[in-house]
């Protein structure tokens, strides 16, 4: 074992630096902050980190992260069940929810198509989305609301656009309208960092694919 990994502070910083967006210097600052933090906070933090994989699971309907079988959004009867907003990651759903302008349902893919990184359709939760749309005929027979529109809210970059086009080609033949979030989100940017005004414009000015 090297001296760096033998040192508890260096080991903690090395582990923190593996998190997205955390460089070596930021990791060391966080490690030092944890060393100086209140012991009760450290115990609570350690418990939260240790139990997150046990308490969180994928929603049986939309594939979002949730501590229950069905997430709070899918079980909310007040939401518009004729519209599903498809996002790449849970943080994208959170960003749209924070804007407070969308009251439909969601579907989380947990990624986007990226052939160079080896991510294909089978690696995304596309089949679960198609199963939801396949239930449209059954819902119509029982008088329940059926899905009329899919809003593809992937980030406006090469991978996000490719994913949107792929979904459009799959879903359009099912008779469901497919739209794409429009202007407002910068090309090449990430949806989770967009402000409320930007998200509002993107959703209001969505276009049919």
C-alpha positions as CSV (number, residue, x, y, z in Angstrom):
1,X,0.0,0.0,0.0
2,X,1.4,3.4,-1.0
3,X,1.9,6.2,1.5
4,X,-0.8,8.2,-0.3
5,X,-3.4,5.5,0.2
6,X,-2.2,4.8,3.8
7,X,-3.0,8.4,4.8
8,X,-6.7,8.5,5.7
9,X,-7.0,12.1,4.5
10,X,-5.4,11.3,1.1
11,X,-7.6,8.2,0.8
12,X,-10.8,10.2,1.5
13,X,-9.7,12.9,-1.0
14,X,-8.9,10.3,-3.6
15,X,-12.4,8.7,-3.2
16,X,-14.1,12.1,-3.4
17,X,-12.2,13.0,-6.6
18,X,-13.9,10.1,-8.3
19,X,-17.3,11.9,-8.1
20,X,-18.5,13.8,-11.2
21,X,-17.2,17.4,-11.3
22,X,-14.8,17.0,-8.3
23,X,-11.2,17.6,-9.1
24,X,-8.2,16.9,-6.9
25,X,-8.1,20.3,-5.2
26,X,-11.9,20.4,-4.6
27,X,-11.7,16.8,-3.3
28,X,-9.0,17.8,-0.7
29,X,-11.1,20.9,0.4
30,X,-14.1,18.7,0.9
31,X,-12.0,16.1,2.8
32,X,-10.6,18.8,5.1
33,X,-14.1,20.2,5.6
34,X,-15.3,16.7,6.7
35,X,-12.4,16.3,9.1
36,X,-13.4,19.6,10.8
37,X,-17.2,18.9,10.7
38,X,-19.3,18.1,13.7
39,X,-19.1,14.3,14.5
40,X,-22.9,14.0,14.5
41,X,-23.1,15.4,11.0
42,X,-20.4,12.9,9.9
43,X,-22.3,10.0,11.3
44,X,-25.5,11.1,9.6
45,X,-23.7,11.7,6.3
46,X,-22.1,8.2,6.5
47,X,-25.4,6.6,7.2
48,X,-27.0,8.4,4.2
49,X,-24.2,7.3,1.9
50,X,-24.3,3.8,3.2
51,X,-28.0,3.3,2.9
52,X,-28.7,5.1,-0.4
53,X,-28.3,1.9,-2.5
54,X,-30.7,0.0,-0.2
55,X,-33.4,2.7,0.0
56,X,-33.5,3.9,-3.6
57,X,-34.9,1.9,-6.4
58,X,-36.3,2.5,-9.9
59,X,-40.0,3.5,-10.1
60,X,-41.9,0.6,-11.6
61,X,-43.6,3.0,-14.1
62,X,-41.2,5.9,-15.0
63,X,-37.8,4.5,-14.0
64,X,-37.0,7.5,-11.8
65,X,-35.2,7.0,-8.5
66,X,-37.6,6.5,-5.6
67,X,-37.7,4.9,-2.2
68,X,-41.1,3.2,-3.0
69,X,-42.4,1.0,-5.8
70,X,-44.1,3.9,-7.5
71,X,-42.7,7.4,-7.3
72,X,-44.6,10.5,-6.0
73,X,-45.1,11.9,-9.5
74,X,-46.6,8.7,-11.0
75,X,-48.9,8.2,-8.1
76,X,-50.1,11.9,-8.1
77,X,-53.6,11.8,-9.6
78,X,-53.5,15.5,-10.2
79,X,-50.9,15.2,-12.9
80,X,-51.8,15.3,-16.6
81,X,-51.6,11.7,-17.7
82,X,-51.9,12.5,-21.4
83,X,-48.3,13.8,-21.6
84,X,-45.0,12.2,-20.8
85,X,-41.7,14.2,-20.6
86,X,-38.7,11.9,-21.4
87,X,-35.4,12.9,-19.8
88,X,-32.0,11.4,-19.8
89,X,-31.3,11.5,-16.0
90,X,-33.1,12.0,-12.7
91,X,-31.4,15.4,-12.3
92,X,-33.0,16.6,-15.6
93,X,-36.4,15.7,-14.2
94,X,-35.6,17.6,-11.0
95,X,-34.6,20.7,-13.0
96,X,-37.9,20.7,-14.9
97,X,-39.8,20.1,-11.7
98,X,-38.1,23.1,-10.1
99,X,-39.3,25.3,-12.9
100,X,-42.9,24.5,-11.8
101,X,-44.3,24.8,-15.3
102,X,-44.9,21.2,-16.3
103,X,-47.6,19.0,-14.6
104,X,-47.5,15.9,-16.8
105,X,-45.7,12.6,-16.2
106,X,-42.0,11.7,-16.7
107,X,-39.9,8.9,-18.0
108,X,-36.2,8.6,-17.2
109,X,-33.9,6.9,-19.7
110,X,-30.8,6.9,-17.5
111,X,-28.6,7.9,-20.3
112,X,-28.6,8.9,-24.0
113,X,-27.4,7.1,-27.1
114,X,-23.7,7.3,-27.4
115,X,-22.2,4.7,-29.8
116,X,-18.6,5.9,-29.1
117,X,-19.1,5.1,-25.4
118,X,-20.8,1.8,-26.2
119,X,-24.3,3.1,-25.1
120,X,-27.1,1.7,-27.3
121,X,-30.9,1.4,-27.0
122,X,-30.6,-1.7,-24.9
123,X,-28.7,0.2,-22.3
124,X,-31.6,2.8,-21.9
125,X,-35.1,2.3,-20.4
126,X,-36.7,2.6,-23.8
127,X,-38.6,-0.7,-23.6
128,X,-40.3,0.5,-20.4
129,X,-41.5,3.7,-22.2
130,X,-42.9,1.6,-25.1
131,X,-44.7,-0.6,-22.6
132,X,-46.4,2.5,-21.2
133,X,-47.5,3.6,-24.7
134,X,-48.6,0.0,-25.4
135,X,-51.1,0.3,-22.6
136,X,-52.9,3.2,-24.4
137,X,-55.5,0.8,-26.0
138,X,-56.3,-0.8,-22.7
139,X,-56.6,2.7,-21.1
140,X,-58.9,3.8,-23.9
141,X,-61.1,0.8,-23.4
142,X,-61.5,1.5,-19.7
143,X,-62.1,5.2,-20.2
144,X,-58.8,6.3,-18.6
145,X,-56.6,9.0,-20.0
146,X,-54.3,7.9,-22.8
147,X,-50.9,9.3,-23.6
148,X,-51.3,11.8,-26.5
149,X,-47.8,13.5,-26.5
150,X,-44.2,12.5,-25.7
151,X,-41.9,15.5,-25.0
152,X,-38.3,14.6,-25.6
153,X,-36.3,16.7,-23.1
154,X,-32.8,15.4,-23.7
155,X,-30.0,18.0,-23.7
156,X,-29.4,19.7,-27.1
157,X,-26.1,18.1,-28.0
158,X,-25.2,15.3,-30.5
159,X,-26.1,12.5,-28.1
160,X,-29.3,14.1,-27.0
161,X,-30.4,14.9,-30.5
162,X,-29.6,11.3,-31.7
163,X,-31.7,10.0,-28.8
164,X,-34.6,12.3,-29.6
165,X,-34.6,11.2,-33.3
166,X,-34.4,7.5,-32.3
167,X,-37.4,7.9,-30.0
168,X,-39.4,9.8,-32.6
169,X,-38.9,7.0,-35.2
170,X,-40.1,4.4,-32.6
171,X,-43.0,6.3,-31.2
172,X,-44.5,8.2,-34.1
173,X,-46.0,5.0,-35.8
174,X,-47.9,4.4,-32.5
175,X,-50.1,7.5,-33.2
176,X,-48.6,9.5,-30.3
177,X,-47.4,13.0,-31.0
178,X,-43.6,13.4,-30.4
179,X,-42.2,16.9,-29.7
180,X,-38.7,18.2,-28.8
181,X,-37.9,20.9,-26.4
182,X,-37.0,24.0,-28.4
183,X,-35.0,27.2,-28.1
184,X,-33.8,28.3,-24.7
185,X,-31.4,25.6,-23.8
186,X,-27.9,26.3,-25.2
187,X,-26.6,23.9,-27.8
188,X,-24.0,21.7,-26.2
189,X,-25.3,22.6,-22.7
190,X,-26.6,20.3,-20.0
191,X,-30.3,20.5,-19.0
192,X,-29.7,20.2,-15.3
193,X,-27.9,23.6,-15.2
194,X,-30.6,25.5,-17.0
195,X,-32.4,28.3,-15.2
196,X,-36.2,28.5,-14.8
197,X,-36.7,31.1,-17.5
198,X,-34.7,29.0,-20.0
199,X,-36.6,25.8,-19.2
200,X,-39.9,27.7,-19.5
201,X,-39.1,28.9,-23.0
202,X,-37.8,25.5,-24.0
203,X,-41.0,23.7,-23.0
204,X,-43.4,26.3,-24.3
205,X,-41.6,26.4,-27.7
206,X,-41.2,22.7,-28.2
207,X,-41.6,21.4,-31.8
208,X,-42.8,18.3,-33.4
209,X,-40.0,15.9,-34.5
